[in-house]
Amino acid sequence: MASGGDDNAVKIWAVHEDPARCTVTIDCGSLVWSLLPLGPGHLLAGLYNDTIVKLDLSGSGSIAQTWRGHSNGVTCLALLPDGYTVLSGSWGRTLKLWDSRSVDRDGKCIATLEGHRQSVFCLTLLPRTAQDGATGQRAVAGGGDGYDGKMIVYAAR
């Protein structure tokens, strides 16, 4: 299990032990707002400082990449069904699509989705339907748009 918080660290826990024990601590350099498992041995962390870090969990753990492109803190993350496209939301009022296979140190943003007037707080992928076609994917995101509970459905692919 992984956790993150205002101590700027991601912690990996051995939950099969009683009591659970922290086995790895990785300093991310900023508040950790969201986490997303990304295949064997990797984890993404959305940070307060506008970035996403890709963590390598092998050994003692380290930051493998720092994805840059958001204009404010990264609040939420989701992995598309293809297993490598990542969707992120931020206080910067946008969602971004990333190719997690990129070896570029700053990540590879492949699209920016706009529509919110205020911060994006949460997102989730919607179940695929026949209307989405073979490669379509929709996501719904909620934010602080007048605190009216506004949700926006985006074509995420």
SERO-4910 file (N, C-alpha, C, O; in steps of 0.05 Angstrom, whole numbers):
BEGIN
 pado doro    nc1    nc2    nc3   cac1   cac2   cac3    cc1    cc2    cc3    oc1    oc2    oc3
  Met    A     17    -23      0      0      0      0     18     25      0     40     24     11
  Ala    A      8     46    -12     23     71    -13      7     94     -1    -18     93     -2
  Ser    A     20    113     11      7    137     22     24    161     16     49    159     12
  Gly    A     12    184     16     26    209     12     12    231     27    -12    228     33
  Gly    A     26    253     32     13    274     47     30    299     49     46    305     32
  Asp    A     24    315     71     37    341     73     66    340     84     78    360     89
  Asp    A     76    315     87    104    313     95    122    311     70    146    305     72
  Asn    A    110    315     46    125    314     20    135    286     13    152    284     -5
  Ala    A    125    266     26    136    239     21    114    219     12     91    222     20
  Val    A    123    200     -4    106    177    -10    118    154      6    143    150      7
  Lys    A    101    140     20    110    118     37     97     92     27     73     92     21
  Ile    A    113     71     25    104     45     18    102     28     44    121     28     59
  Trp    A     79     15     47     74      1     72     71    -29     68     60    -38     48
  Ala    A     82    -44     86     78    -73     87     53    -78    104     55    -79    128
  Val    A     30    -80     91      5    -82    105     -1   -111    114    -19   -115    130
  His    A     15   -130    105     11   -158    113     23   -163    141     19   -184    152
  Glu    A     37   -143    151     48   -145    178     29   -132    198     14   -115    191
  Asp    A     31   -141    223     14   -129    244     31   -120    267     42   -137    281
  Pro    A     34    -94    270     21    -73    255     36    -68    229     59    -76    225
  Ala    A     22    -54    210     33    -47    184     59    -31    189     61    -15    208
  Arg    A     78    -35    171    104    -22    174    112     -8    148    109    -19    127
  Cys    A    123     17    151    133     32    128    159     19    119    178     17    135
  Thr    A    161     11     94    185     -2     84    202     16     66    226     13     64
  Val    A    189     36     53    203     54     35    191     82     39    167     85     40
  Thr    A    209    103     40    200    131     41    214    145     19    239    145     17
  Ile    A    199    159      1    211    174    -21    203    203    -18    180    210    -18
  Asp    A    223    221    -15    218    249    -13    212    260    -41    228    259    -59
  Cys    A    187    272    -44    179    282    -69    183    313    -72    179    324    -93
  Gly    A    191    326    -50    197    354    -51    173    372    -51    176    397    -52
  Ser    A    148    361    -48    124    378    -48    102    361    -36    103    336    -35
  Leu    A     81    374    -27     57    360    -16     47    340    -37     46    346    -60
  Val    A     40    316    -28     30    295    -45      0    295    -44    -12    290    -22
  Trp    A    -13    301    -66    -43    303    -67    -56    279    -79    -80    274    -74
  Ser    A    -43    264    -96    -56    241   -109    -35    220   -116    -12    226   -121
  Leu    A    -44    195   -116    -27    172   -123    -41    154   -143    -65    152   -143
  Leu    A    -25    142   -160    -35    123   -180    -15    101   -186      7    107   -195
  Pro    A    -22     76   -181     -4     54   -189     -1     54   -219    -20     58   -234
  Leu    A     24     48   -228     29     49   -257     46     24   -264     71     26   -266
  Gly    A     34      2   -267     48    -22   -274     67    -32   -252     69    -19   -231
  Pro    A     80    -54   -257     97    -65   -236    120    -46   -229    135    -38   -247
  Gly    A    123    -40   -204    146    -25   -195    146      5   -199    166     18   -194
  His    A    123     16   -208    121     45   -211     96     56   -199     76     42   -197
  Leu    A     98     81   -191     75     95   -179     77    124   -187     99    136   -188
  Leu    A     55    137   -194     54    165   -200     44    180   -175     26    171   -161
  Ala    A     55    204   -171     46    221   -149     40    249   -161     58    261   -173
  Gly    A     16    259   -156      9    286   -164     16    305   -141      8    300   -118
  Leu    A     31    326   -147     42    343   -127     31    372   -127     21    382   -147
  Tyr    A     33    384   -104     24    412   -100     40    431   -118     29    452   -125
  Asn    A     65    425   -125     82    443   -140     78    440   -171     96    446   -186
  Asp    A     54    432   -179     46    432   -208     58    408   -224     55    408   -248
  Thr    A     70    389   -211     83    368   -225     71    340   -218     56    337   -198
  Ile    A     78    321   -234     73    293   -229    100    279   -228    116    283   -247
  Val    A    105    263   -208    130    248   -208    124    219   -212    105    208   -201
  Lys    A    141    206   -229    139    178   -233    160    165   -215    184    170   -218
  Leu    A    151    149   -197    169    137   -177    176    109   -185    159     93   -193
  Asp    A    202    102   -182    212     75   -186    213     63   -158    229     72   -141
  Leu    A    198     42   -154    196     30   -127    216      8   -122    216     -4   -100
  Ser    A    233      2   -141    253    -19   -137    274     -8   -118    280     15   -117
  Gly    A    285    -26   -102    306    -18    -83    294      0    -62    273     -5    -50
  Ser    A    308     22    -57    300     41    -37    281     62    -48    272     80    -33
  Gly    A    274     61    -74    255     80    -86    269    106    -95    287    115    -81
  Ser    A    260    117   -117    271    142   -127    252    154   -147    233    142   -157
  Ile    A    256    180   -153    241    194   -173    254    188   -200    277    195   -205
  Ala    A    239    175   -218    249    168   -244    244    191   -265    261    195   -282
  Gln    A    222    205   -262    215    227   -280    199    248   -265    185    241   -245
  Thr    A    200    272   -274    183    293   -264    168    305   -288    180    318   -306
  Trp    A    142    300   -289    125    310   -312    116    338   -306    105    344   -286
  Arg    A    122    356   -325    116    384   -322     96    393   -344     97    383   -366
  Gly    A     77    411   -337     58    420   -356     34    433   -343     21    450   -355
  His    A     27    425   -319      4    437   -305     13    465   -295     37    470   -290
  Ser    A     -6    483   -291      0    510   -281     -6    513   -252     -3    534   -241
  Asn    A    -16    491   -239    -22    491   -211    -22    463   -201    -19    444   -216
  Gly    A    -26    459   -175    -24    433   -162    -40    411   -175    -62    416   -185
  Val    A    -29    386   -176    -42    363   -189    -59    348   -168    -47    337   -150
  Thr    A    -85    349   -171   -103    339   -151   -113    310   -155   -120    297   -136
  Cys    A   -112    301   -181   -124    274   -186   -111    262   -210   -101    275   -229
  Leu    A   -111    235   -211    -98    219   -232   -115    195   -238   -129    184   -221
  Ala    A   -115    186   -263   -129    162   -272   -113    149   -295   -100    163   -310
  Leu    A   -115    123   -297   -101    108   -318   -122     98   -337   -141     84   -329
  Leu    A   -119    105   -363   -137     95   -383   -134     65   -388   -113     54   -381
  Pro    A   -154     52   -399   -153     23   -403   -130     13   -420   -123    -11   -418
  Asp    A   -117     30   -436    -94     20   -452    -70     14   -435    -51      1   -444
  Gly    A    -71     22   -409    -49     16   -391    -26     35   -390     -7     31   -374
  Tyr    A    -26     55   -408     -3     74   -408    -11    103   -410      5    120   -404
  Thr    A    -36    109   -419    -44    137   -420    -55    145   -393    -73    132   -382
  Val    A    -44    167   -383    -52    177   -356    -67    203   -360    -60    220   -376
  Leu    A    -89    206   -345   -105    231   -344   -100    244   -317   -103    231   -296
  Ser    A    -94    270   -317    -90    285   -292   -107    310   -292   -113    321   -312
  Gly    A   -115    318   -268   -130    342   -264   -116    360   -244   -101    350   -227
  Ser    A   -121    386   -245   -106    404   -228   -122    429   -220   -143    435   -231
  Trp    A   -110    443   -200   -121    469   -192   -119    489   -215   -131    510   -214
  Gly    A   -103    483   -236   -100    500   -259   -123    499   -278   -121    511   -300
  Arg    A   -145    486   -271   -171    485   -286   -169    468   -311   -187    470   -328
  Thr    A   -149    451   -314   -147    434   -337   -143    405   -330   -136    398   -307
  Leu    A   -148    388   -350   -140    360   -349   -119    357   -370   -120    370   -391
  Lys    A   -101    338   -365    -80    333   -385    -78    303   -389    -81    287   -370
  Leu    A    -72    295   -414    -67    268   -421    -36    265   -425    -24    282   -437
  Trp    A    -25    243   -414      4    238   -414      9    210   -425     -6    192   -420
  Asp    A     31    207   -440     40    181   -448     61    172   -428     84    182   -429
  Ser    A     54    153   -411     73    144   -390     96    128   -401    115    122   -386
  Arg    A     95    120   -426    118    105   -438    141    123   -446    163    113   -451
  Ser    A    137    149   -446    157    168   -454    182    166   -436    179    162   -411
  Val    A    205    168   -447    230    168   -432    240    197   -428    260    201   -415
  Asp    A    225    216   -438    232    245   -434    231    251   -404    211    245   -391
  Arg    A    251    263   -394    253    269   -365    229    286   -356    221    283   -333
  Asp    A    218    303   -373    195    320   -365    168    308   -373    148    322   -371
  Gly    A    168    283   -381    143    270   -389    134    279   -416    147    296   -429
  Lys    A    112    268   -425    102    275   -452     72    280   -450     56    261   -450
  Cys    A     64    306   -448     36    313   -448     26    312   -477     38    324   -495
  Ile    A      5    296   -482     -5    292   -509    -30    308   -515    -39    310   -538
  Ala    A    -43    319   -494    -67    335   -498    -74    350   -473    -69    340   -451
  Thr    A    -86    373   -476    -97    389   -453   -126    392   -458   -135    401   -479
  Leu    A   -142    385   -438   -171    387   -439   -180    411   -421   -174    412   -398
  Glu    A   -196    429   -433   -205    453   -419   -235    453   -417   -249    440   -433
  Gly    A   -245    468   -397   -274    470   -394   -282    480   -366   -303    493   -363
  His    A   -266    474   -346   -272    484   -319   -263    513   -316   -243    521   -327
  Arg    A   -279    528   -301   -272    556   -295   -257    558   -269   -245    579   -263
  Gln    A   -257    537   -253   -243    536   -228   -227    510   -226   -225    495   -246
  Ser    A   -215    505   -204   -199    481   -200   -213    455   -205   -237    453   -201
  Val    A   -199    435   -215   -209    408   -218   -201    393   -193   -177    391   -186
  Phe    A   -221    381   -180   -215    367   -155   -215    337   -157   -201    323   -143
  Cys    A   -231    327   -176   -233    297   -178   -239    290   -207   -250    306   -223
  Leu    A   -233    265   -214   -240    255   -240   -242    224   -239   -231    211   -221
  Thr    A   -257    214   -258   -260    185   -260   -266    178   -289   -277    194   -304
  Leu    A   -259    154   -297   -265    145   -324   -293    133   -324   -301    120   -305
  Leu    A   -308    138   -346   -334    127   -349   -333    100   -363   -315     96   -379
  Pro    A   -351     82   -357   -351     57   -372   -354     62   -402   -369     80   -410
  Arg    A   -340     47   -418   -341     50   -447   -367     40   -457   -378     19   -447
  Thr    A   -378     53   -477   -403     45   -490   -398     42   -520   -377     49   -530
  Ala    A   -418     32   -534   -415     29   -563   -412     56   -576   -399     58   -597
  Gln    A   -422     78   -564   -419    105   -575   -390    114   -575   -382    131   -591
  Asp    A   -374    103   -557   -346    112   -554   -329    100   -576   -307    110   -581
  Gly    A   -338     80   -590   -322     68   -611   -300     51   -600   -298     47   -576
  Ala    A   -282     41   -617   -261     23   -609   -240     36   -592   -228     23   -575
  Thr    A   -234     62   -597   -213     76   -582   -223     98   -565   -207    112   -552
  Gly    A   -249    103   -563   -259    125   -548   -259    120   -518   -261     97   -509
  Gln    A   -256    141   -503   -257    139   -474   -267    166   -463   -258    187   -472
  Arg    A   -286    165   -445   -296    189   -433   -289    190   -404   -286    169   -390
  Ala    A   -285    214   -394   -280    218   -365   -298    240   -355   -306    258   -370
  Val    A   -304    239   -330   -320    260   -317   -303    273   -295   -289    258   -280
  Ala    A   -303    299   -294   -287    314   -275   -304    334   -260   -322    346   -271
  Gly    A   -299    336   -234   -313    356   -217   -294    376   -207   -270    371   -203
  Gly    A   -304    400   -202   -287    421   -193   -301    442   -177   -323    438   -167
  Gly    A   -287    464   -173   -297    486   -157   -312    507   -172   -312    530   -164
  Asp    A   -325    500   -194   -339    519   -210   -363    531   -195   -386    521   -198
  Gly    A   -358    551   -179   -380    564   -164   -390    546   -142   -411    552   -130
  Tyr    A   -376    525   -137   -384    505   -116   -413    496   -121   -428    492   -102
  Asp    A   -421    494   -146   -448    486   -153   -450    457   -160   -471    448   -171
  Gly    A   -429    442   -155   -430    413   -161   -427    407   -190   -435    385   -199
  Lys    A   -417    425   -206   -415    421   -235   -395    399   -241   -373    398   -231
  Met    A   -404    381   -259   -388    359   -269   -386    363   -299   -406    371   -312
  Ile    A   -363    358   -311   -360    360   -340   -351    333   -351   -333    321   -339
  Val    A   -363    324   -372   -355    300   -385   -337    307   -409   -344    324   -425
  Tyr    A   -313    295   -409   -293    300   -429   -289    276   -446   -291    253   -437
  Ala    A   -282    280   -472   -272    258   -489   -242    256   -483   -227    274   -490
  Ala    A   -234    235   -470   -207    233   -460   -189    218   -480   -166    212   -474
  Arg    A   -199    213   -503   -183    198   -523   -190    206   -551   -178    197   -570
***
